[in-house]
């Protein structure tokens, strides 16, 4: 890629989603998100309003959908997300308040549906 682009340092990245390669990446994210009922997010601060909204919408469209957030600041991250969720969806967001390097695969497997 001649001009690599990275979206960092802002909480409102949606206007940047219009410029390549972000529309393609966002479409890929959305289509794959809709095909799963389980998301494990590691180190995701949910500072990006667009991603936060997509995850909230995704959770609200299926009673079996669950989100696990692994982050040292997981309680803050969960609070950001819960502002976008109906109360019925709150119980489907779990957290592990440690960095991924301090979480065992067994802990994640135990959380995953059977």
C-alpha positions in Angstrom: 0.0 0.0 0.0 1.5 3.3 -1.1 -0.3 5.4 1.5 -1.1 3.3 4.6 -3.9 4.7 6.7 -4.7 4.1 10.3 -7.6 5.6 12.3 -6.3 6.6 15.7 -6.7 9.4 18.2 -10.3 10.2 17.7 -13.6 8.9 19.0 -15.6 10.0 15.9 -14.1 8.1 13.1 -17.3 7.6 11.1 -16.5 10.4 8.6 -13.2 8.7 7.8 -15.1 5.5 6.9 -15.8 7.1 3.5 -12.2 6.8 2.4 -10.5 3.7 1.1 -9.8 1.2 2.6 -12.2 1.8 5.4 -15.5 1.3 3.7 -14.3 -2.2 2.6 -13.0 -3.0 6.1 -16.2 -1.8 7.7 -18.4 -3.8 5.3 -16.2 -6.9 6.0 -16.6 -6.3 9.8 -20.4 -5.9 9.6 -21.0 -8.9 7.4 -18.8 -11.2 9.6 -20.4 -9.8 12.8 -23.9 -10.7 11.5 -22.7 -14.3 11.0 -21.8 -15.0 14.6 -23.4 -15.1 18.0 -20.2 -14.8 20.0 -17.6 -12.0 20.0 -14.5 -11.9 22.1 -12.9 -8.4 22.1 -9.4 -8.0 23.4 -8.0 -4.5 24.1 -11.0 -2.9 22.6 -11.6 0.5 24.3 -14.8 1.1 22.4 -13.8 4.7 22.0 -14.9 4.6 18.3 -18.6 5.5 18.3 -19.3 3.7 15.1 -17.9 0.4 16.2 -19.7 0.8 19.6 -23.0 1.4 17.8 -22.4 -1.6 15.5 -21.8 -3.9 18.4 -24.8 -2.6 20.3 -27.0 -3.1 17.3 -25.6 -6.6 16.8 -26.4 -7.6 20.4 -29.9 -6.3 20.1 -30.7 -8.4 17.0 -30.3 -11.8 18.6 -31.1 -13.1 22.1 -28.3 -15.7 21.8 -25.6 -13.1 21.1 -22.9 -12.5 23.7 -19.9 -10.3 23.9 -16.8 -10.8 26.1 -14.5 -7.8 26.6 -11.0 -8.6 27.8 -9.3 -5.3 28.8 -7.6 -4.0 32.0 -10.2 -1.2 31.9 -13.1 -3.5 31.0 -15.6 -1.9 33.4 -15.1 1.5 31.7 -15.4 -0.1 28.3 -18.6 -2.0 29.3 -20.1 1.3 30.6 -19.5 2.9 27.3 -21.3 0.1 25.5 -24.2 -0.2 27.9 -25.2 3.4 27.2 -26.2 2.1 23.7 -28.0 -1.0 24.9 -31.5 -1.8 26.0 -31.6 -3.2 29.6 -32.5 -6.6 28.2 -29.0 -6.9 26.5 -26.9 -5.9 29.5 -26.6 -9.4 30.8 -25.1 -10.6 27.5 -21.9 -8.4 27.9 -19.3 -10.0 30.2 -15.9 -8.7 31.1 -12.5 -9.9 32.2 -10.7 -6.9 33.8 -7.1 -7.9 32.9 -4.9 -7.6 29.9 -5.0 -10.5 27.4 -1.5 -11.5 28.5 -2.9 -12.3 31.9 -5.9 -14.3 30.7 -5.7 -18.0 30.0 -7.2 -19.7 27.0 -9.1 -21.9 29.5 -10.9 -18.8 30.9 -12.0 -17.8 27.4 -13.1 -21.4 26.6 -15.1 -21.6 29.8 -17.0 -18.5 28.7 -17.7 -19.7 25.2 -21.0 -21.5 24.6 -20.8 -25.3 24.5 
